Amino acid sequence: MASPILYSFRRCPYAMRARMSIVRTEFQVELREVVLRDRPEHMMEISPKGTVPVLLLEDGTVIEESLEIMQHVLDWTLSEEEQHWISRNDDEFKFHLDRYKYPNRYEDVDELEQRTLASAYLMDLDERLGSEVSLSEALSDALFPFVRQFANHDRDWFDVQPWGHVLVWLAKNLESEAFKVCMKKHKQWVAGEAPTRFC
Ligand SMILES: N[C@@H](CCC(=O)N[C@@H](CS)C(=O)NCC(=O)O)C(=O)O
């Protein structure tokens, strides 16, 4: 194996956060773009749970949680505050985000109620972003792909909400060079083809 392998899916916010850490550090990986309904056999062999991202290291270690990939790549130990925001994002916010975006996939879900519940997190995040101490780059990268997904669902509505700090923070992240590299389009990986690198 010439370098670690990253199984990724361009539009997945978990994969985005992992790729951001890779772009930031120029951590060398072979990038394998996955189509979720046609997951590569090798990926399923090393990580039967079948979610992306998955990072396979040269020593055979498999890291199959996006946050753990970030922690490995960035050599990042979460502070108590970072842990707090990530838990709120990954548990509370993502729960409501999924129900807001895809209400038909769940029973008895009102999408506007879910939007309001998700907004409680965004209002708190707004207050945090407005404080004097900035979020660490790693934490910011771990969170913004999910806020992007929420924002994109109804951008006109999102843009007129009273979360000015969130709007500025999100725009800055989306316009960043690192995010542009992270979002480059790659065609579906097929076994046997020449390795793709993205940084
Ligand atoms: N806890 C995992 C979640 C990853 C995840 O759910 N990824 C989605 C794509 S955004 C996925 O692979 N879904 C396929 C499935 O659940 O079958 C992580 O942080 O890496």
PDBQT file of the ligand as one rigid body, heavy atoms in Angstrom, charges set to zero:
ROOT
HETATM    1  N1  LIG A 201     -20.557   8.453  12.757  1.00  0.00    +0.000 N 
HETATM    2  C1  LIG A 201     -20.112   8.334  11.386  1.00  0.00    +0.000 C 
HETATM    3  C2  LIG A 201     -21.270   8.682  10.472  1.00  0.00    +0.000 C 
HETATM    4  C3  LIG A 201     -20.927   8.578   9.001  1.00  0.00    +0.000 C 
HETATM    5  C4  LIG A 201     -22.174   8.545   8.125  1.00  0.00    +0.000 C 
HETATM    6  O1  LIG A 201     -23.298   8.308   8.599  1.00  0.00    +0.000 OA
HETATM    7  N2  LIG A 201     -21.981   8.767   6.821  1.00  0.00    +0.000 N 
HETATM    8  C5  LIG A 201     -23.111   8.641   5.912  1.00  0.00    +0.000 C 
HETATM    9  C6  LIG A 201     -22.979   9.520   4.690  1.00  0.00    +0.000 C 
HETATM   10  S1  LIG A 201     -23.128  11.214   5.080  1.00  0.00    +0.000 SA
HETATM   11  C7  LIG A 201     -23.152   7.224   5.393  1.00  0.00    +0.000 C 
HETATM   12  O2  LIG A 201     -22.138   6.642   5.119  1.00  0.00    +0.000 OA
HETATM   13  N3  LIG A 201     -24.363   6.705   5.250  1.00  0.00    +0.000 N 
HETATM   14  C8  LIG A 201     -24.564   5.411   4.687  1.00  0.00    +0.000 C 
HETATM   15  C9  LIG A 201     -25.336   4.530   5.584  1.00  0.00    +0.000 C 
HETATM   16  O3  LIG A 201     -25.613   4.932   6.726  1.00  0.00    +0.000 OA
HETATM   17  O4  LIG A 201     -25.662   3.436   5.162  1.00  0.00    +0.000 OA
HETATM   18  C10 LIG A 201     -18.902   9.234  11.187  1.00  0.00    +0.000 C 
HETATM   19  O5  LIG A 201     -18.767  10.229  11.916  1.00  0.00    +0.000 OA
HETATM   20  O6  LIG A 201     -18.068   8.941  10.310  1.00  0.00    +0.000 OA
ENDROOT
TORSDOF 0
